[in-house]
Amino acid sequence: MTEILSLYEAASGQKLNKEKTSIFFSRNTSNEAKKEIIEEAGIPANQSIFGARDLLHEGLIWGIGNGHRVRIWGDRWILNLITYTIQSPPKKLDPSATVRELIDPSTGWWKQSLLREFFTQEELLAINSIPISAITQQDTQIWRCTNTGSFTVKSAYHLAKELDTNRQPESSRKVRDNVLWRILWKLPLTNGEKNFMWRASHNLLPTRDNLLRRKVVPDPMCPICNNEAETVYHIMWDCPFVRDVWGASHRFLQKFSDDGPDLLHVAKEILRKYGQDLLSTFIRIARKIWLRRNSAVHGDEFTYPNKIILEVENLTGEFTRPVSNRDGDVSKDHTRTVIAAKCLTRIGNLDPTAAEALASLYAVRWCQELGRRAIILEGDAKQVVEAINSDVNNGSRFGHIVEDIRQTLKTFPRWRCAFANRNANAAAHGLAKGATKLVMDG
């Protein structure tokens, strides 16, 4: 084998990069033979088939269609949980029960009563972030390391490097911190919000306590309450003038308590108990609190808590109400005159692309109910529009929803799907906002 590779290099003028080379063996190859070949070839063991099985296991999770093939306990099917699996012990359900037991066939959504009974709040939020196939598409395995759900060599390489790093001897706290930062950098936050959280977590903000260490100020006392030293943890979480902000925020943050020792610990606990969406909200509010502190120190107005919450609501949606998705659909005739409108709210917290895909499905099925024979489906989510118009199978988390849309569109003699920016889709967007006032189903 070594001679063949040498001939290849001589003939092609290219030298193999053994750090990026893998060897695959048949099932009939003995472990002794595998080790001998790997050593002779000079290829690291973690790049061999020994590491490939672990790599595939780590990268693959189940995408839920009808829930028939996936076990509630044991299978990896929840992307928004660090372990991707349910940790709560089985109660009334059989330990081998499948996910379909959690789906209400009459509504095509999750059985909220069962979720509340069987799972932690973090698991409930994570399950409600998973879209369900409306016409019972099969469960499929998807590659979690790409947005498309499809395997790529590049994503596998980065995952392998990540696994190698995690295998290195280090403290359990450092491993947990690494997991948190991997999640944080992927959150739907601005670079400014992410950088703020990084600086706050590493005690790099110019608090009075830090400025005293640099001999910039004479004392470390909090300039707002003047009761304690102004550490990052104090000014973001523990100061009496900060607790009023958290008290006006999401109901989970209102009730959440933490004794430190730092802001990073608070963030980890919020992620563990409530998931990524509430962590994003926490970071946005914390940054607003820091900006409010700076304004007060420099003599500007001291922003009222409700104003801070309102500003964050405009970025994240109405988080003071139960977590939900809002959908607004408008039906127009050939002259673009509105002839019907519909809005609804459903418990859950899908990522924006999946939510847009589900809204498109509801719109198409609504047109079916109205007896339309020719439709033009317009949406302001370009990725969803392109997925619907593509002939390629979509393996992403919302791929089964796209397939539902395609199957439903086939029932219309004529149809077209087109992108429309949000300004041109103002009526539907306004309906979606108004849906927050509806009583939610489930």
N, C-alpha and C positions, 0 to 999 in steps of 0.2 A: 504494500500500500504506500509506504514511504517513497519507494522508487517511482511509482505512478505519479504521485504528487510532485516529485522533483522534475519528472519529465514534463508535466503540465506547466510548471513554473518556467522551465527553460523554453518551452514552445510558445507560451503566451507572453513572456516577458513580465509577468506579474507574480508577486510573491504573496502567498496566503497570509492573512492576519490571523494567527492562531488564537488570539484573544477573542475574536468574533466568529470562530469556527466551531461547528457542532458535529458530532458523530452520532448517527442513529443506527441502532442494531435491531435485528429481527428478534422475535421472542425466543427463538431457539438458541440464541447466543448465551453461553454460560457467563456468569459473573466474572470468573477467572479470566476468560478470553477478553471480556470487555475491558477489564483493568489493564491487561497486558497491551492491548491495542492503544488504549488512551495514553499509557506511559510511553509507548514507542512513538506515537504521533506527536507527543509533546503538547497535548491540548489539556487545559485545566479541567479537572473533573466536574466543576460546576457548569461547564459548557457542554457536558455530555448528556446522554439520554437520562442519566441518573437525576440530573437537575430538571430535565424537561417535564417529568411527571409532576413534580412539586410546582413548577412554574405554571403549568396548565391549570392545576387545581387552584392556585392562588389567583389566576387571572379570570377564570370562568365563574359566572354566577347564572342563576336561572332568571330568565325574563318571563313574567307571569302572563299567561294568556287566559286559559280557563281554570288553571290551578289543579288539573287532574294528575299531573305527573310529579308535582313537587311536594315533598313532605314539609309540614309546618316546622317540625323539629328535626334538626340534623342536616337539612339541605341549606345551601347558601343561596338566598334569594332576596335579601334586603340590602340594597346598595348603600343606604344612608346609615347603616350601623357599622361600627368598626370591625366587628367579627363577621358581618354579613349573615348571621344566623340568629334565631330566636334563643334567648338565654333563659327566659321564664320557664319554669317547669310545667309539664302538661298537667292540666287539672281534670276537667270532665271529659275532654276529648281523648281519644286513643293516641298514644305516643307516635303511632305511624300514620295518623290522619294527614290528609293532603290539604293543600291551600284552598281547594274548592269548598271546604267546609266553612270557610270564612267569607264566602261570597254569596250575596243575596241575588238569586237568579231573577227576581222580580224587578229589582232596581238596577242590576248590573254593576253594583258597587259593594264595598265592604260592609259586613254586618257590624255596625258600630257597637251594638250591645255586647257582642262576643269579644270584640277588641278590648272594650273597657273592662270586661270581666277577667280575661285571660292574660293580658300583657301589661308591661310597664308603660308609663307615659311616653318614654322614648321610643319603645317598640310600636306603640299605637300611632305616633306621628310618622314614623318611618314607613309603616304599612300603608297609611293613608296617602303617602306620596307616590304610591305605585299605581299607574293606570291599569285598568282591566279591559280585556277584549270584550266588546259588546256582542260579537257574533261567534264567540267561543273559538278563537284561534288557539292552536296548541301552544303549550309552554315550550320555550326554546332556550338553549344555553347561549349566552352572549359574552363577549369579551369586554370586561369592565374597564379596560385601560384605554379605550378609544371612544370618541363620541358616537361613532357609527356602530359600535358593537361588534365590529369585524376585527379579526386578528391581523396584526402587522408585525413584521420582524422588528421594526424600530421600537414599538411599544413593549414587545416581549424583552428586548435587550434592556430597556430602562427598568422594567419590572425585575429582571434578574439582578441588576445592579442594586436595586432597592432591597431585595431579599438578602443579597450578600452582606449589605451594610447591617441589616437587622440581625444577622447571625454572628456578627462580631461581638466579643465580650464587652458589655457595657451595663450600666445600672438600669434597673427596670424603669426608673423615672425618666431616664434619657430616651428609652424606647418609646414610652408613652408620649413624651414631648415631640419626638419625631413624627409619630402618627398624627398628633394634633396639627403640626405645621404642614404636613402633607395635605391634610384636609383643608386647613385654613387658606392656603394659597389657591385652592380651587373654588373657594366660595365666590358667589356672585357679588363681590365687593369692588369698590374702586381701588386703585393702587394706593391712594392716600389713606384709605381706611385700613388696608392690609399693613402698610408701613407703620401707621400709628399703633396698631396692635403689636407689631414686632418691637417697636421702641418701648411701649408700655410694659410689655412682658419681660424685656431685658433691662428694665429700670434705667432707661435712657432719656426719660422726659425731664425737663428742667423744673422739677418740684423744689420746694424750699429745702427739703431734706438733702436732695442731691446738690443743690447750690451751696448749702452750708459746708458740705464735704470739699467743695472747690474753693471755699472761703470767699464766695461772692456775696452772701447775705450773712447777717450776724446771728440769726436764730432760725430754727427749722419749723416754727409753728405755722399751722395752716392759716392762710390769709383769709379764708372764708369763715371758719368757725372759731379759730384761735384757741382750740381746746387741745389739739394733739399735733404731733409732728406731721408735716405734709409729705407723706410717702405716696407712691403711685397707688397703692392699695387703698389708702385713706381717702384720697381725693376722688377716686373713681367709684368706690364702693361703700366706704364706712363713714364718711362725713355726714352729719345730720342734714346738711343742706344738699346732699346728693341723694339721700334715701327718698326724698320727696319725688325725685325724677323717676327712680325705679318703682315707686309706689303708683305712679300714673301710667306705667308701661304695661306690657303683656302680663296677663294674670299669673303665668308661671314665674315670671321674674319678680312679680310682687311678693309671691310666697317663698321664693327661693332664698335660702340663708346659707352663708358660708363664712367660716372663720379664718380664711386665708390658707397659707401665709402670704400669697401674692395674687396678682390679677390673673396670671396664667393658670393657677389652680382653680379660680372661679370659672374661667373659660372651659377648662377640661371637664369640670363638673356639669356645666350647662350642656356641653356636647354629649356627655355620657347619659344624662337624664332626659334631655329634650331634643337632641338632634341638631343638624347643621343649620336649619332655617332660623331657629331661635338663637343660635350662636351668632349668625350674621346680624340679627337684630340687636343683640347685646353689644357687639363691636361698634355698630353705628351709633347707638345711644352713648356708649362710653366716649367715643370721639367727640360727640356733641357736648358732653359734660366737660371735657377738657377745654374745648373752645369757649364754653361759657365761663369757665374758671379764668381763662386768659383775659376775656373781656372785662370781667369784674376786677381783676388785679390791675388792669390798665385804665380803670376809671369809667369804662363803658357800662351800659345797662346790664343788670343781672337777669338773664333770660328766665322766664317763668317755665316751670316743668311742662305744662301742657303745650307750650310752643315747641319745646324740644321734641316731644312725642309726636306732635303734628308734622314736624319737618321729617322725622323718620318714617312716619306713616306714608308720606308722599313718595318715599323711596321704596318701601317694602310692602305697602298695602295695609289694610285695616287689621293689624295684629291684636288690637284690643278686643276684637270679637273672636269667637272660636275659629281656629284655622280652617280656611276654606278656599275653594277655587270658584271664580266667578266667570260666567259666560254670557256674552251678549250677541244675539244674532238678529240681523235685519234682512228681510226679504223685499226685493225691489223688482218692478216690472222692467220691460225693455226700454222704457224711457227714464229709468233709474228713480222712479217714484216709489216711495216706501208704501208697501201694501200690507205688511205684517211685521211684527217685532216680538222678540222673545228673550227673556233673561232668566238665569237660574243660578243658584249657589249650591255647591256640593261640598260636604266635609272632606277635607284632604288638603294637601299642600304639595302639589306637583311642581317639578321644575318648569320654568316658563315654556320651553319647547314642547314638553309633553302636554302641558295644559292647553297650548294652542292647538295641538293635534287633536286632543279630546274635544275641544270646542268646535273644530272643523267637522268632526264626526257627528256631533249633535246637530250641527247645521244641515248636514247632508241628510240625516235621518228625518229631520223636521221637514225638509222639502219633500221627502218621500210621503210623510203623513199628509202634507198639503196637496198631494196629487200632482206635483209638478212633473213635466215630461222633459223639459230642457232647462238646465241650470248653469250659471257661472258662479263658481265658488271663489270668493275673494278673501284673502287673509293677509295680515301684516307680518306674519312669521315666514320669512323667506326660506328657511331651512325646511319647514313643513311643506310649503308649496312645492319646492323642488323635489322633496321625497315623494309626494303624491304623484307628480308628473313623471317620475323616473320609472323605468322598467326594471331596475335593479332591486333585489330583495333588500329591505331595510332591516339590519340586525340590531338597531339601537334599542334603548329602553322603551321607546314609543313606536317601535317598528310594527308591532301587532295592531296598534291603533291605525297606522297608515294603511295596513292591509285591510282592516275593517272598512276604511274610507273607500279604498279602491273597489272592494267587493260591492259596496253599496252604490257607488257611482255607476257600476256596470248595469244597474237596473234602470238607468235613465237612457233614453234613446240618444240624447245629445247632452254633453257636459263639457265644461272647461274649467280649469283651476288656474287662477292668476294671482300674482302678488299685487297688493295695494298698500301703500304706506299708511301710517296711522292717521295722518291728517285727512286722507281720503276715506278713512274708515271710522270717522269720529262718532257716528251714531251708534255703531256696535260697541265702541270703546266706552261711550257714555252709559250704555245699558249695562255693561259689565260692572262699572262702578256702582250703578244703582242696585245691582244684585246683592250687595252687602246688606241691604235693608230687609231682604227676604228671610223668612224662616227656613232654616236649612233642613234638608231631608236626612234620613239615616237614623 
